[in-house]
């Protein structure tokens, strides 16, 4: 007979709390290693330039988390996240461009005969405003676009097409505004000063690297919180069967708008962190190929897996960098082969493979029987495991 005493009734909750504490501990340890140990190792091996590269790729991992939130958990495939990434980058770059003696204008204005700072540049003199804008502007744009799309129950491939169309519109707009935002040339940040220190200096770059690590940890924590509770279960229900969710009395529109806005806000943060570490922001970040690459990072790492999104972004970008260095003429073939392998052999990504076939392979190697799984969520649920153990007793 199953034990239903109050003490044992709390066991599933304790299991969840223990699992969460272990996850938090692992994330903190990894963050500390990336923050302190990895730079020392790269410096010891004469690979200092890869520290900046790692910082930029971790910024891209924040974008991947946002895309996994809307695609992996909610089933909305966005092919236009380059817009939100760029808006965040431009917001902080505008702040840096204005760090000049009073009365002076950014250099590119004088090239086009502009003698007075445009009105929408004025608030970016303030650092708090710039920090708020790099999050809120992408989030508000996404919320507006999402509301117009989701209230009309547009989803699936039509949603993907609309996000890509929006990307094209923003790309051409930013590309043509030479006098206002320097058009195709973009805004440079490495020669600008922040707190009397050049943004491109080693001192500033070290601070930006640290901020990127902290930002990635906080972004992971936010996404983990959103996907682990009731909201996470509702998002998965929307992904699996939105019509049934409506019949159950929920209106998916508000939830989808919220998640889309959060994802865009994360992309804005990533854009700002990437901009200050790469030294420039331009309309090139709104290129269609770049937004598609963001989706590929999540697909390679594994959909509906936050860890997979981070690993996918880091793995693909480091592979892209190293292969382009070693095989400059044929590295694109290696990249294409990687994507083909994921689509044809590993549809769940690397993390998905580790959760299923990888575990079965490991168990067979150590002589244990293959696990029988009816549904992954049930097999991983502590409450189900607790009931299963009681039935055995």
C-alpha positions in Angstrom: 0.0 0.0 0.0 1.3 3.5 -0.8 2.5 5.5 2.1 0.4 8.7 2.3 1.9 10.2 5.5 2.4 14.0 5.5 6.1 13.5 5.7 6.3 11.4 2.6 3.7 13.7 0.8 6.4 16.4 0.9 9.0 14.3 -0.7 8.2 15.3 -4.4 8.5 19.0 -3.4 11.8 18.3 -1.6 13.1 16.4 -4.7 12.2 19.4 -6.9 13.9 21.8 -4.5 17.0 19.6 -4.3 17.2 19.3 -8.1 16.8 23.1 -8.4 19.5 23.7 -5.9 21.9 21.3 -7.7 21.2 23.1 -11.0 21.8 26.5 -9.4 25.1 25.2 -8.0 26.2 23.8 -11.3 25.4 27.0 -13.1 27.3 29.1 -10.6 30.3 26.8 -10.7 30.4 26.9 -14.5 30.0 30.7 -14.5 32.9 31.1 -12.1 35.1 28.8 -14.2 34.3 30.9 -17.3 34.8 34.1 -15.4 38.2 33.3 -13.8 39.7 30.0 -15.0 39.1 30.1 -18.7 40.7 33.5 -19.3 43.8 32.3 -17.4 44.0 29.2 -19.5 43.6 31.0 -22.8 46.2 33.6 -21.8 48.6 30.8 -20.8 48.3 29.2 -24.2 48.7 32.5 -26.0 45.0 32.7 -27.1 44.1 36.0 -25.5 42.0 37.0 -28.5 39.6 34.1 -27.9 38.6 35.7 -24.6 36.9 38.5 -26.5 35.5 35.9 -28.9 34.1 33.9 -26.0 32.4 37.0 -24.6 30.7 37.7 -27.9 29.6 34.1 -28.3 28.1 34.2 -24.8 26.2 37.3 -25.8 24.8 35.3 -28.8 23.9 32.5 -26.3 21.5 35.0 -24.6 19.7 35.4 -28.0 19.6 31.6 -28.3 17.9 31.3 -24.9 15.2 33.8 -26.0 14.6 31.9 -29.2 14.4 28.6 -27.4 11.8 30.2 -25.1 9.5 31.0 -28.0 10.3 28.2 -30.4 11.3 25.2 -28.2 8.7 25.8 -25.5 6.0 27.8 -27.2 6.2 26.6 -30.8 6.7 30.1 -32.4 9.5 30.0 -34.9 10.9 33.6 -35.3 13.1 34.3 -38.3 13.5 38.0 -37.5 15.2 38.2 -34.2 18.0 40.1 -35.8 15.7 43.2 -35.5 15.6 43.0 -31.7 19.3 42.2 -31.4 20.1 45.3 -33.5 17.7 47.6 -31.6 19.5 46.8 -28.4 22.9 47.3 -30.0 21.9 50.6 -31.5 20.5 51.9 -28.3 23.7 51.4 -26.4 25.9 52.5 -29.3 24.0 55.8 -29.4 24.7 56.4 -25.8 28.4 55.7 -26.4 28.4 58.0 -29.4 27.2 60.9 -27.3 30.0 60.6 -24.7 31.6 63.8 -26.0 32.4 67.3 -24.7 29.3 69.4 -24.4 28.2 70.9 -27.7 30.0 68.4 -29.9 28.2 66.0 -32.2 29.2 62.5 -33.3 31.7 62.7 -36.2 29.4 61.2 -38.8 26.8 63.9 -38.4 29.3 66.6 -39.6 30.0 64.4 -42.7 26.4 64.8 -43.8 26.0 68.4 -42.8 23.8 67.8 -39.7 24.4 70.7 -37.3 21.9 69.8 -34.6 21.4 66.6 -32.7 18.2 64.9 -33.8 15.4 64.9 -31.2 15.4 61.1 -30.7 19.1 61.1 -29.9 18.6 63.5 -27.0 17.5 61.0 -24.3 20.5 58.8 -25.0 22.8 61.2 -23.1 21.5 59.3 -20.0 23.0 55.9 -19.2 19.9 54.8 -17.2 17.7 55.7 -20.2 20.0 53.8 -22.6 20.0 50.7 -20.4 16.2 50.8 -20.1 15.8 51.4 -23.9 18.0 48.5 -25.0 15.6 46.2 -23.2 12.2 48.0 -23.5 12.4 49.2 -27.2 12.9 45.6 -28.6 10.3 44.3 -26.1 7.7 46.9 -27.0 8.3 46.4 -30.7 7.9 42.6 -30.3 4.8 43.1 -28.1 3.1 45.3 -30.7 4.0 43.0 -33.6 3.0 39.9 -31.5 -0.3 41.4 -30.5 -1.3 42.3 -34.1 -0.3 38.8 -35.2 -1.5 36.6 -32.4 -4.9 38.2 -31.9 -5.7 37.2 -35.5 -4.5 33.7 -34.7 -1.7 33.8 -37.1 0.8 31.0 -36.3 3.1 28.4 -37.8 4.9 29.2 -41.1 2.8 32.4 -41.5 4.2 33.8 -38.3 7.8 32.9 -39.5 7.2 34.7 -42.8 5.9 37.8 -41.0 8.9 38.0 -38.7 11.2 37.7 -41.7 9.3 40.4 -43.6 9.6 42.7 -40.6 13.3 42.0 -40.6 13.6 43.1 -44.2 11.6 46.3 -43.5 13.9 47.2 -40.6 17.0 46.4 -42.6 16.2 48.7 -45.4 15.1 51.5 -43.1 18.3 51.4 -41.0 20.4 50.9 -44.2 19.0 54.1 -45.8 19.3 56.5 -42.8 22.7 57.8 -43.5 22.1 61.2 -41.9 20.4 59.9 -38.7 22.3 56.7 -37.8 25.1 56.5 -40.3 23.3 54.0 -42.5 25.3 51.1 -43.9 28.5 52.2 -42.0 26.8 51.7 -38.6 27.9 53.1 -35.3 31.4 52.4 -33.9 31.8 51.9 -30.2 35.5 50.9 -29.6 36.8 54.5 -29.9 34.0 55.9 -27.7 34.6 56.5 -24.0 32.5 55.3 -21.1 33.4 56.6 -17.6 36.6 58.2 -19.2 37.8 54.8 -20.4 37.8 53.8 -24.1 35.2 51.0 -24.7 37.8 49.1 -26.8 40.5 49.1 -24.1 41.4 45.9 -22.3 40.1 47.3 -19.0 36.7 48.0 -20.4 36.5 44.8 -22.4 37.3 42.9 -19.2 34.3 44.5 -17.5 32.1 43.8 -20.6 33.2 40.1 -20.5 32.2 39.9 -16.8 28.8 41.6 -17.5 28.2 39.1 -20.3 28.8 36.1 -18.0 26.5 37.6 -15.4 23.9 38.5 -18.1 23.9 34.9 -19.4 23.4 33.4 -16.0 20.5 35.8 -15.2 19.0 35.1 -18.6 19.2 31.4 -18.0 17.6 31.9 -14.6 14.8 33.9 -16.0 14.0 31.4 -18.8 14.3 28.5 -16.3 11.9 30.2 -14.0 9.4 30.9 -16.8 9.5 27.4 -18.1 9.5 25.4 -14.8 6.2 26.5 -13.3 2.6 26.6 -14.4 3.4 29.1 -17.1 6.0 26.7 -18.5 3.4 23.9 -18.7 0.9 26.3 -20.3 3.5 27.3 -22.9 4.2 23.7 -23.7 0.4 23.1 -24.0 0.2 26.1 -26.5 3.0 24.6 -28.5 1.5 21.1 -28.6 -2.2 22.0 -29.1 -3.2 25.6 -29.0 -6.8 24.9 -30.0 -7.3 22.6 -27.0 -5.8 25.3 -24.8 -8.5 27.7 -26.1 -11.2 25.2 -25.4 -9.9 24.8 -21.9 -10.7 28.5 -21.2 -7.3 30.1 -21.7 -6.6 32.9 -24.2 -3.1 32.1 -25.6 -2.7 35.6 -27.1 -1.6 37.3 -23.9 0.9 34.5 -23.0 2.4 34.5 -26.5 2.8 38.2 -26.5 4.4 38.1 -23.1 6.9 35.4 -24.1 7.7 37.1 -27.4 8.4 40.4 -25.7 10.6 38.7 -23.1 12.5 36.9 -25.9 13.0 40.3 -27.7 14.2 41.9 -24.5 16.8 39.2 -24.1 17.9 39.7 -27.7 18.2 43.5 -27.0 20.5 42.8 -24.0 22.6 40.4 -26.2 22.8 43.0 -29.0 24.2 45.6 -26.6 26.8 43.2 -25.0 27.8 42.0 -28.5 28.2 45.5 -29.8 30.5 46.8 -27.2 32.7 43.7 -27.6 32.8 43.7 -31.4 33.3 47.4 -31.6 30.5 48.2 -34.1 26.8 47.8 -34.8 25.4 48.1 -38.3 22.4 47.0 -40.4 24.4 43.8 -41.2 23.1 42.3 -38.0 19.6 42.5 -39.6 20.7 40.3 -42.4 18.4 37.3 -43.0 21.2 34.8 -42.8 22.1 36.0 -39.3 18.6 35.5 -37.9 18.4 32.1 -39.5 21.7 31.2 -37.8 20.2 32.0 -34.5 17.5 29.4 -35.0 20.2 26.9 -36.1 22.1 27.3 -32.8 19.0 26.2 -30.9 18.3 23.3 -33.3 21.9 22.0 -33.0 21.9 22.3 -29.2 18.3 20.9 -28.8 14.9 22.5 -28.7 13.1 22.9 -25.4 16.4 22.6 -23.6 17.9 25.8 -22.2 21.3 24.2 -21.7 21.1 23.0 -25.3 20.5 26.5 -26.6 23.6 27.8 -24.8 25.8 24.9 -25.9 24.4 25.2 -29.5 25.3 28.9 -29.7 28.8 28.4 -28.3 29.6 25.2 -30.2 28.4 26.4 -33.6 30.1 29.8 -33.4 33.4 28.4 -32.1 33.3 25.7 -34.8 32.6 28.4 -37.4 35.5 30.5 -36.2 38.0 27.6 -35.9 37.0 26.0 -39.2 37.2 29.3 -41.0 40.8 29.7 -39.7 42.0 26.3 -40.5 40.0 25.7 -43.8 39.2 29.2 -45.2 38.2 27.8 -48.6 36.0 24.9 -47.6 34.8 25.6 -44.0 31.2 26.3 -45.2 31.0 22.7 -46.3 31.8 21.6 -42.8 29.2 23.9 -41.4 26.6 22.6 -43.9 27.5 19.0 -43.0 26.9 19.8 -39.3 23.4 21.1 -39.9 22.5 18.2 -42.2 23.6 15.7 -39.5 21.4 17.5 -36.9 18.4 17.5 -39.2 18.7 13.9 -40.4 20.3 12.1 -37.6 19.8 14.2 -34.5 16.4 15.9 -34.8 16.4 16.6 -31.1 19.8 18.2 -31.2 22.8 17.1 -29.1 21.1 17.5 -25.8 18.0 15.6 -27.1 20.3 12.8 -28.3 22.0 12.6 -24.9 18.6 12.4 -23.1 17.5 9.4 -25.3 19.9 7.4 -27.4 22.9 8.7 -25.5 21.6 7.4 -22.2 20.6 4.1 -23.7 24.1 3.7 -25.3 25.8 4.5 -22.0 23.6 2.0 -20.1 24.3 -0.7 -22.6 28.1 -0.1 -22.2 27.9 -0.5 -18.5 25.7 -3.6 -18.8 22.4 -2.1 -17.6 19.0 -2.6 -19.3 17.6 0.1 -21.5 15.1 2.4 -19.8 11.5 2.1 -20.8 10.0 5.6 -21.3 6.4 6.4 -22.3 6.7 10.1 -22.2 9.8 12.1 -21.3 8.0 14.6 -19.1 6.5 11.8 -17.0 9.7 10.0 -16.7 11.5 13.1 -15.4 8.7 14.2 -13.1 9.7 13.7 -9.4 6.1 13.2 -8.4 5.7 10.3 -10.8 8.9 8.8 -9.7 7.7 9.1 -6.0 4.4 7.3 -6.8 6.2 4.6 -8.8 8.5 3.9 -5.8 5.4 3.7 -3.4 3.7 1.2 -5.7 6.8 -1.0 -5.7 6.8 -0.9 -1.9 
